[in-house]
Amino acid sequence: MTRLIYPPIELLYHVLDHNADGFNASLRRALELHRQHWSTSGRANDPDGFIALAPLAMAVLAREVGIEVDVESEYLPRCFLSGAWVGEISTS
């Protein structure tokens, strides 16, 4: 479980430090740890592991402060990261 809890803390540190290289390296590690955790038998089909929510949240925050996120992963949907889907569905 530590491999899922610690990486977002490290990512936040890099966001606050405006360290793009450190952020992207830590994001790669976080996504690899996410994959390792959720790929084990008994977890592979659990929808909780389909998206790496905490790393995604930190990546969105990083983009908001001007850090370019150059990591791509199936666990980090680009449309969520960029906000491209916002406004496509009427909420009224």
C-alpha positions as a printed Julia matrix, in Angstrom:
92×3 Matrix{Float64}:
   0.0     0.0     0.0
   2.93    2.35    0.61
   3.7     2.23   -3.09
   0.35    3.95   -3.71
   0.49    6.45   -0.84
   4.03    7.87   -1.05
   4.25    8.79   -4.78
   1.61   11.58   -4.68
   3.48   13.18   -1.77
   6.69   13.13   -3.81
   4.82   14.51   -6.82
   3.39   17.37   -4.76
   6.9    18.21   -3.54
   8.05   18.58   -7.17
   4.99   20.7    -8.03
   5.68   23.06   -5.14
   9.35   23.21   -6.17
   8.38   23.81   -9.86
  10.73   20.95  -10.78
   9.49   19.62  -14.14
  12.21   17.01  -14.6
  11.78   15.67  -11.08
   8.02   15.68  -11.45
   8.02   13.71  -14.69
  10.55   11.18  -13.36
   8.48   10.71  -10.19
   5.29   10.44  -12.24
   6.82    7.63  -14.31
   7.76    5.79  -11.1
   4.31    6.41   -9.58
   2.58    4.95  -12.63
   4.89    1.94  -12.65
   4.15    1.31   -8.96
   0.44    1.71   -9.7
   0.73   -0.86  -12.5
   2.6    -3.29  -10.25
   0.01   -2.96   -7.48
  -3.06   -3.31   -9.68
  -1.69   -6.02  -12.01
  -1.49   -8.71   -9.34
  -4.02  -11.53   -9.38
  -7.2   -10.55   -7.63
  -6.75   -6.86   -8.49
  -6.35   -6.9   -12.26
 -10.1    -6.54  -12.93
 -10.81   -4.11  -10.09
 -12.03   -0.81  -11.6
 -10.35    1.12   -8.78
  -7.05    0.49  -10.58
  -8.08    1.5   -14.09
  -6.98    5.12  -13.55
  -4.21    6.3   -11.25
  -6.32    8.98   -9.54
  -3.78   10.48   -7.14
  -1.01   10.77   -9.78
  -3.6    12.17  -12.21
  -4.62   14.81   -9.66
  -0.98   15.8    -9.13
  -0.44   15.94  -12.92
  -3.42   18.28  -13.33
  -2.05   20.45  -10.53
   1.38   20.44  -12.18
  -0.12   21.63  -15.47
  -1.96   24.39  -13.6
   1.35   25.8   -12.31
   3.04   25.55  -15.72
   4.84   22.2   -15.53
   4.7    20.32  -18.82
   3.66   16.72  -18.2
   5.4    14.58  -20.81
   4.48   11.17  -19.4
   1.91    9.06  -21.23
   0.19    6.05  -19.73
  -3.06    4.15  -20.01
  -3.49    4.94  -16.31
  -3.31    8.69  -17.02
  -6.0     9.53  -19.61
  -4.79   12.48  -21.67
  -8.33   13.88  -22.02
  -8.65   14.07  -18.22
  -5.22   15.63  -17.89
  -5.86   18.29  -20.53
  -9.52   18.88  -19.66
 -10.43   18.3   -23.32
 -13.72   16.67  -22.37
 -14.93   19.64  -20.32
 -18.08   21.12  -21.81
 -18.84   18.18  -24.09
 -21.75   17.05  -21.94
 -24.52   19.44  -20.99
 -25.03   19.52  -17.24
 -28.14   21.66  -17.28
